[in-house]
Amino acid sequence: MATALELKQIDKRFGPVHANKAIDLVVERGTIHGIIGENGAGKSTLMSIIYGFYEADSGEIHVNGAAKAIRSSQDAIDAGIGMVHQHFMLVDPFTVLENVMLGAEGGSLLAKGREHARAELARLEKSYRLEVDPDAVVGELPVGAQQRVEILKALYRGADILILDEPTGVLTPAEADQLFEILKVLREQGKTILLITHKLREIMAITDRVSVMRRGEMVATVDTPKTNPTELAELMVGRRVLLRVDKAEAKPGDVILEVKNLTVKDEKGITRVDDVSFTVRAGEIVGVAGVAGNGQSELLEAIAGIRPVFSGEIRLRGSNAAAADPAELRELGLAHVPEDRMKMGLVKPFAAYESAILGYQKDRKLGSGPFLNYRRIIADLTDKMERFDVRPRDPKLKTANFSGGNAQKIVLAREMERDPALLIVGQPTRGVDIGAIEFIHRRLIGMRDAGKGILVVSVELDEIMGLSDRILVMCGGRITGECLAKDATENGLGLLMAGVSGEAA
């Protein structure tokens, strides 16, 4: 097959960090080529070089057999390369049509450009099955539809090579399946796709070939049908990785958290959590399964004191927690890992050591009186970075400069190391690589075995089934079923997630 993209000896440093080390890569035209590796392996840096966000220190990029000097995103677009970023580059108040046109308005007469864009958008939607209302406001669209807008933007600019960076990190399983169908259509139409992900299931399901990166180097490229998840995981991490959760039988103790007839409404007065009751005991992990948007987020926020309770009770270690603020809840032994780490868990412009004490800045161990001991805080985070394998190990680096998975590890280290009685976690391994997933699961099981109560919300059904001792399923803000994890089946949980009653399921 003809070559769409070839990289020769691509090298890139950021100060002392050697992000890409003499990378060679060949991507054949009309294929889906996977790029996998741990967080911090250099995948996103390499893709940013291809798209012109960064310029390589040395090396060559060839597109369709011709050498290209890519020094900006415009150079990449001119070469027929488009990119869909992990965090979407969309203007929320704009319509779909306005977002697609942005930067490619077609001259000063916007009406003429708008007419052309609308016609071209209709053609692209029909050709690639990327249905989306061109007049819809982007900020009001579900995440899966926003991603389709990003793909349409790239295609509108003439992309023949499409880079998708962790495209399913913010999608539900159903939305991810829909994306895969779109990618297959794009491949059939002759487009070349580079898929950057850490999810081995996705690599095996959708790619034709896969390249593995480790610590800035390209260590292997194999045909997907000739490999398997175990081999790929070992290539990624450099050691054997346990792909299942290994745990002993739980030994539940006293009730740590009791939620009784809880109802939560959003800012518009719409009920998001509807008369929910359950308990979490010391020494057990309770998982909450469900399609995103069915009240799980609002449930966690209410328990964490972030969202007001409309009615019902929340009791933490016997104390009334329904009206407590987050600081009071921390005093009662609650730790919270929010679902959206960048919006609720971290402050991107802060240095990592500042983000690492958020919510705990009044702890006497971190200073004396009103003054923080920054030397102590930096030393503490340096130690946590070592134990949680955060890369790069630079506590003074701006939080925004860490990859999604490494940012998640900073939040997890901050909350898990506080020795809480109850840990509530939203999407614990979202955007995290296979080696880190194994580590996080081991830490959660270790906390459970030490007598902590843990409540986990995850859209990853495999994670919920493997990690939990008991499973609650939410649909439409209600709990539609509960079962022991050992008795759970994917089909049964799927029915409960669709709103089928427990008995019928």
Backbone hydrogen bonds, N-H to C=O, Kabsch-Sander energy under -0.5 kcal/mol:
donor,donor_aa,acceptor,acceptor_aa,energy
4,A,27,V,-2.2
5,L,27,V,-1.8
6,E,62,H,-2.5
7,L,25,L,-3.1
8,K,60,E,-2.6
9,Q,7,L,-0.5
10,I,23,I,-2.4
11,D,58,S,-2.2
12,K,20,N,-2.3
14,F,17,V,-3.0
17,V,14,F,-2.1
18,H,16,P,-0.6
19,A,12,K,-0.7
19,A,17,V,-1.2
20,N,12,K,-1.9
21,K,216,G,-3.0
22,A,20,N,-0.6
23,I,10,I,-2.8
25,L,7,L,-2.0
27,V,5,L,-3.1
29,R,2,A,-3.1
31,T,28,E,-0.9
33,H,31,T,-0.6
33,H,193,I,-3.2
34,G,32,I,-0.6
34,G,209,R,-2.9
35,I,195,L,-2.8
36,I,211,S,-2.5
38,E,213,M,-0.5
41,A,38,E,-2.0
46,L,42,G,-2.2
47,M,43,K,-2.3
48,S,44,S,-2.3
49,I,45,T,-1.7
50,I,46,L,-2.0
51,Y,47,M,-2.0
52,G,49,I,-0.7
53,F,48,S,-2.2
54,Y,48,S,-1.4
57,D,11,D,-2.3
58,S,11,D,-1.2
60,E,8,K,-2.2
61,I,68,K,-0.5
62,H,6,E,-2.9
63,V,66,A,-2.8
64,N,4,A,-2.3
64,N,62,H,-0.5
66,A,63,V,-1.8
68,K,61,I,-3.1
70,I,68,K,-0.9
71,R,69,A,-0.8
76,A,72,S,-1.6
77,I,73,S,-2.8
78,D,74,Q,-2.7
79,A,75,D,-1.3
80,G,77,I,-1.7
81,I,76,A,-2.6
82,G,161,I,-2.9
84,V,163,I,-3.3
85,H,83,M,-0.6
88,F,86,Q,-0.6
90,L,88,F,-0.7
92,D,90,L,-0.8
94,F,91,V,-1.5
96,V,136,A,-1.7
97,L,134,P,-2.7
99,N,95,T,-2.3
100,V,96,V,-2.4
101,M,97,L,-2.1
102,L,98,E,-1.5
104,A,101,M,-3.5
110,L,108,S,-1.4
113,G,109,L,-1.8
114,R,110,L,-3.1
115,E,111,A,-2.1
116,H,112,K,-2.1
117,A,113,G,-2.6
118,R,114,R,-2.6
119,A,115,E,-1.8
120,E,116,H,-2.6
121,L,117,A,-2.7
122,A,118,R,-2.0
123,R,119,A,-1.8
124,L,120,E,-2.6
125,E,121,L,-2.7
126,K,122,A,-1.9
127,S,123,R,-2.6
128,Y,124,L,-2.5
129,R,125,E,-0.9
130,L,125,E,-1.3
136,A,133,D,-1.6
138,V,94,F,-2.5
139,G,92,D,-2.6
140,E,137,V,-1.7
141,L,138,V,-1.9
146,Q,142,P,-2.0
147,Q,143,V,-2.1
148,R,144,G,-1.4
149,V,145,A,-1.8
150,E,146,Q,-1.8
151,I,147,Q,-2.1
152,L,148,R,-2.6
153,K,149,V,-2.4
154,A,150,E,-1.8
155,L,151,I,-2.4
156,Y,152,L,-2.8
157,R,153,K,-1.2
158,G,155,L,-1.9
159,A,154,A,-1.8
160,D,80,G,-2.7
161,I,80,G,-2.6
162,L,160,D,-0.5
162,L,192,T,-3.1
163,I,82,G,-2.8
163,I,161,I,-0.5
164,L,162,L,-0.5
164,L,194,L,-2.9
165,D,84,V,-2.4
165,D,163,I,-0.5
166,E,164,L,-0.7
166,E,196,I,-2.6
169,G,166,E,-1.3
171,L,168,T,-1.3
176,A,172,T,-2.6
177,D,173,P,-2.2
178,Q,174,A,-1.9
179,L,175,E,-2.2
180,F,176,A,-2.2
181,E,177,D,-1.7
182,I,178,Q,-1.7
183,L,179,L,-2.5
184,K,180,F,-2.1
185,V,181,E,-1.7
186,L,182,I,-2.4
187,R,183,L,-2.3
188,E,184,K,-2.4
189,Q,185,V,-1.7
190,G,187,R,-1.9
191,K,186,L,-2.5
192,T,160,D,-2.9
193,I,31,T,-2.7
194,L,162,L,-2.8
195,L,33,H,-2.4
195,L,193,I,-0.6
196,I,164,L,-3.0
196,I,194,L,-0.6
197,T,35,I,-1.8
197,T,195,L,-0.6
200,L,198,H,-0.8
203,I,199,K,-1.8
204,M,200,L,-2.5
205,A,201,R,-1.6
206,I,202,E,-2.0
207,T,203,I,-1.6
208,D,32,I,-3.3
209,R,32,I,-1.3
210,V,222,V,-2.6
211,S,34,G,-3.1
212,V,220,A,-3.1
213,M,36,I,-3.0
214,R,217,E,-2.6
216,G,41,A,-2.1
217,E,214,R,-1.7
219,V,212,V,-2.5
219,V,217,E,-0.8
220,A,212,V,-1.2
222,V,210,V,-2.6
224,T,208,D,-1.8
226,K,223,D,-1.6
227,T,224,T,-1.8
232,L,228,N,-2.3
233,A,229,P,-2.6
234,E,230,T,-1.9
235,L,231,E,-2.1
236,M,232,L,-2.4
237,V,233,A,-2.2
238,G,234,E,-2.5
243,L,241,V,-0.7
246,D,244,R,-0.6
247,K,245,V,-0.7
251,K,283,G,-0.7
253,G,282,A,-3.0
256,I,280,V,-2.6
257,L,280,V,-2.3
258,E,315,R,-2.5
259,V,278,F,-3.0
260,K,258,E,-0.5
260,K,313,E,-2.4
262,L,276,V,-3.0
263,T,311,S,-2.7
264,V,273,V,-2.1
266,D,270,I,-2.5
269,G,266,D,-2.0
272,R,264,V,-3.0
273,V,264,V,-2.0
274,D,477,G,-2.8
275,D,273,V,-0.7
276,V,262,L,-2.5
278,F,259,V,-2.2
280,V,257,L,-2.3
282,A,254,D,-3.0
283,G,452,K,-1.0
284,E,281,R,-1.1
284,E,452,K,-0.6
286,V,284,E,-0.5
286,V,454,I,-2.9
287,G,285,I,-0.6
287,G,470,R,-2.8
288,V,456,V,-3.1
289,A,287,G,-0.6
289,A,472,L,-3.1
294,N,291,V,-0.8
299,L,295,G,-2.1
300,L,296,Q,-2.3
301,E,297,S,-2.3
302,A,298,E,-2.1
303,I,299,L,-2.1
304,A,300,L,-2.2
305,G,302,A,-1.0
306,I,301,E,-2.5
307,R,301,E,-1.4
310,F,263,T,-2.0
311,S,263,T,-1.7
313,E,260,K,-2.8
315,R,258,E,-2.8
316,L,319,S,-2.4
317,R,256,I,-3.3
317,R,315,R,-0.6
319,S,316,L,-2.0
321,A,314,I,-3.4
321,A,319,S,-0.5
322,A,314,I,-0.9
324,A,321,A,-0.7
329,L,325,D,-2.2
330,R,326,P,-2.0
331,E,327,A,-1.5
332,L,328,E,-1.2
333,G,330,R,-1.2
334,L,329,L,-2.1
335,A,422,L,-2.2
337,V,424,I,-2.7
341,R,339,E,-1.0
344,M,340,D,-2.6
345,G,340,D,-0.8
345,G,341,R,-0.9
346,L,341,R,-1.4
348,K,346,L,-0.6
350,F,347,V,-1.6
352,A,397,L,-2.2
353,Y,395,P,-2.3
354,E,351,A,-1.0
355,S,351,A,-2.0
356,A,352,A,-2.1
357,I,354,E,-1.3
358,L,355,S,-1.1
360,Y,357,I,-2.6
363,D,360,Y,-2.0
366,L,363,D,-1.9
367,G,364,R,-1.1
368,S,371,F,-1.7
371,F,368,S,-1.6
373,N,366,L,-3.5
374,Y,372,L,-1.1
377,I,373,N,-2.2
378,I,374,Y,-2.8
379,A,375,R,-2.1
380,D,376,R,-2.4
381,L,377,I,-2.3
382,T,378,I,-2.4
383,D,379,A,-1.9
384,K,380,D,-2.1
385,M,381,L,-3.1
386,E,382,T,-1.6
387,R,383,D,-2.0
388,F,384,K,-2.8
389,D,385,M,-0.5
389,D,386,E,-0.5
390,V,385,M,-2.2
394,D,392,P,-2.0
397,L,394,D,-1.7
399,T,350,F,-3.4
400,A,348,K,-2.0
401,N,398,K,-1.9
402,F,399,T,-1.8
407,A,403,S,-2.5
408,Q,404,G,-2.0
409,K,405,G,-1.6
410,I,406,N,-1.5
411,V,407,A,-1.8
412,L,408,Q,-2.7
413,A,409,K,-2.8
414,R,410,I,-2.1
415,E,411,V,-2.2
416,M,412,L,-3.1
417,E,413,A,-1.6
418,R,415,E,-1.0
419,D,416,M,-0.9
421,A,333,G,-1.6
422,L,333,G,-2.5
423,L,453,G,-2.5
424,I,335,A,-2.6
424,I,422,L,-0.5
425,V,455,L,-2.9
426,G,337,V,-2.8
427,Q,425,V,-0.6
427,Q,457,V,-3.5
430,R,427,Q,-1.5
432,V,429,T,-1.9
437,I,433,D,-2.5
438,E,434,I,-2.0
439,F,435,G,-1.7
440,I,436,A,-3.1
441,H,437,I,-2.7
442,R,438,E,-2.1
443,R,439,F,-2.3
444,L,440,I,-2.4
445,I,441,H,-2.5
446,G,442,R,-2.5
447,M,443,R,-2.3
448,R,444,L,-2.2
449,D,445,I,-2.7
450,A,446,G,-1.1
451,G,448,R,-1.9
452,K,447,M,-2.3
453,G,421,A,-2.7
454,I,284,E,-2.1
455,L,423,L,-2.5
456,V,286,V,-2.7
457,V,425,V,-2.8
458,S,288,V,-1.5
461,L,459,V,-1.0
464,I,460,E,-2.2
465,M,461,L,-2.6
466,G,462,D,-2.1
467,L,463,E,-2.7
468,S,464,I,-1.9
469,D,285,I,-3.3
470,R,285,I,-1.7
471,I,483,C,-3.1
472,L,287,G,-3.2
473,V,481,G,-2.3
474,M,289,A,-2.6
475,C,478,R,-2.4
477,G,294,N,-1.6
478,R,475,C,-1.6
480,T,473,V,-2.3
480,T,478,R,-0.8
481,G,473,V,-1.0
483,C,471,I,-2.1
485,A,469,D,-2.2
487,D,484,L,-1.5
488,A,484,L,-0.6
488,A,485,A,-1.1
493,L,489,T,-2.6
494,G,490,E,-2.3
495,L,491,N,-2.1
496,L,492,G,-1.9
497,M,493,L,-2.5
498,A,494,G,-1.2
499,G,496,L,-1.4
500,V,495,L,-2.4
502,G,480,T,-0.5
505,A,501,S,-2.6
